[in-house]
Amino acid sequence: MSVSPDPQGPAHPARLRVGVVGAGKVGAVLGAALARAGHDLRAVSAVSQASLERAEALLPGVPVRTVPEVVAEAELVLLAVPDDALADLAQGLSTTGAWQAGQIVAHTSGRHGAAVLDPVRRHHAFPLALHPAMTFTGTALDLDRLHECCFGVTADDRILPIAAALVLDMGAEPVTIAEADRVAYHCALAHGSNHLVTLTAQAMQILDHAGVESPAHVLRPLLYAALDNALRLREGALTGPVARGDVGTVATHLDVLAERVPDVLTTYRALATATAARAVEDGRLRADLAAPLLDLLAAPDRPGQES
């Protein structure tokens, strides 16, 4: 069965034969989610031992095939491969004539939109981007977490209803991202999630140096509340010495970081500077109070310290 989108209205992909290229943490989980929704998972490609074990655990009974064989079996091809491999993979399979008219070809990259799959258009296949905005463990635990997940979806207007239907089938929520906005979308997710990990790890490191036996136990309620408040209130959630313009307290922070965890000092300076700027813009920190604070944060050494 091939899919011919109706330009007059949305089309549901119904039950599709699905092939998954790449049984990484994302590919295996999304394949399992599509199978749970009633789609017919026909084949998966897996190379590493970890991928083979993941495919066996999440996609039991699904044959492991070469990439061309996976594509040949499928009406929906899910490309769950690294970002930098997508363009060459799409072009290579185009060169060998692997793509078929009417196929839906979806990738899971956050960075790319549908344009990276342009080679499939020459074969009258339909490209789309389906990026789950969550981190994956590569286990069955992720299947339930999809129900709280949004997917960044990019596709031609006539294909967008099919892309949205596939996301809904997996239990998630589709969010349309324009092709030109795809990198900004991915940057936001990476900045928020990856740097949150770094920030949390650094806070735990400082508590280690303060002799706290269980840094996670101390930080968990504070960080959960801060994240919830920030998601609801944005800059309205700001508290603490930087937002108050408390130069003396920030100066002591810089001193203790320089003494005990100097590798965190650069991060603290950068984030405190950004926080002060947002507090001024939000109107919760007066510019005259922010000026000495920003001077302190910009100085290579604390006032009164020897170079």
Secondary structure, DSSP 8 states (H G I E B T S, - for coil): ------TTS-----S-EEEEE--SHHHHHHHHHHHHTT-EEEEEE--SHHHHHHHHHHSTT--B--HHHHHHH-SEEEE---HHHHHHHHHHHHHTT---TT-EEEE--SS--SGGGGGGGGGT-EEEEEEE-S---SSTHHHHHGGG-EEEEEE-TTTHHHHHHHHHHTT-EEEE--GGGHHHHHHHHHHHHHHHHHHHHHHHHHHHHTT-S-HHHHHHHHHHHHHHHHHHHGGGG--SHHHHT-HHHHHHHHHHHHHH-GGGHHHHHHHHHHHHHHHHHHTSS-HHHHHHHHHHHHSSS-TT---
